[in-house]
Amino acid sequence: MSHPLVDQLRFTRSEFLRGVKGISDMDARKRILPMNCISWNIGHLAWQEQRYFLYFAQGQVLFPNINQEFAYGAPASTPALQEVLHAWQMITAAADPWLDTLTSLKPEEHVINKGRPTARMYGNLLQRVIYHYWYHTGENMAIRQQLGHTHLAQFVGNIDRQAPYRSEGSAGRQQKRTRAAKGDG
């Protein structure tokens, strides 16, 4: 069973994608100043997941160009929707196996960057990514409204079924029951 924060991240990702479903490449590239365009926002969240869950956690960088083009403070651009969606999908798929290894203790570990511990903990990074997704989900919906899109996704999806609240303790108890049932514990 996944850590509760990982479940929330996955639900948040699905809501982010629901918010861009059906958008054309042309509309995804439109900027309504001072905001970035929707396709840039997708690349930006790919950058954050790659930075936190691949580079910090595993020392991997799948898409070096994502680091230059979509980092915090990077210049605005209007990338092709399919390119950034592909990078986002590859990065999140590569992050998922590591996220699945999180136990109740890992989120309290400090992130190591370039061989040195930092003040940030993995749990804080998870929360930062979740909240960042919600920020850009709202921004993307505002952009779509400004573009005249109708029949947009309603906030907040079926959280009760897809990512209901569960305590960290319940995750640990479920993991122990699973191990016991398998004869591992």
PEHU-V967592 format. One record per backbone hydrogen bond with DSSP energy under -0.5 kcal/mol. NH is the residue of the N-H (numbers start at 1). CO is the residue of the C=O. If there is no record, write none. Layout:
BEGIN
NH/CO + NH/CO
END
This chain:
BEGIN
6/3 + 7/3 + 8/4 + 9/5 + 10/6 + 11/7 + 12/8 + 13/9 + 14/10 + 15/11 + 16/12 + 17/13 + 18/14 + 19/15 + 20/16 + 20/17 + 21/17 + 23/20 + 28/24 + 29/25 + 30/27 + 33/31 + 35/32 + 37/77 + 39/28 + 41/37 + 42/38 + 43/39 + 44/40 + 45/41 + 46/42 + 47/43 + 48/44 + 49/45 + 50/46 + 51/47 + 52/48 + 53/49 + 54/49 + 54/50 + 55/50 + 56/51 + 57/52 + 58/54 + 59/55 + 60/54 + 66/63 + 67/63 + 67/64 + 68/64 + 69/65 + 70/66 + 71/67 + 74/71 + 84/80 + 85/81 + 86/82 + 87/83 + 88/84 + 89/85 + 90/86 + 91/87 + 92/88 + 93/89 + 94/90 + 95/91 + 96/92 + 97/93 + 98/94 + 99/95 + 100/96 + 101/97 + 101/98 + 102/99 + 107/103 + 108/105 + 109/106 + 111/120 + 113/111 + 113/116 + 116/113 + 118/111 + 122/109 + 123/107 + 125/121 + 126/122 + 127/123 + 128/124 + 129/125 + 130/126 + 131/127 + 132/128 + 133/129 + 134/130 + 135/131 + 136/132 + 137/133 + 138/134 + 139/135 + 140/136 + 141/137 + 142/138 + 143/139 + 144/140 + 145/141 + 146/142 + 147/143 + 148/145 + 149/144 + 157/154 + 159/157 + 161/158 + 162/158 + 163/159 + 171/167 + 172/168 + 173/169 + 174/170 + 175/171 + 176/172 + 177/173 + 178/174 + 179/175 + 180/176 + 181/177 + 182/178 + 183/179 + 183/180 + 184/179 + 185/179
END
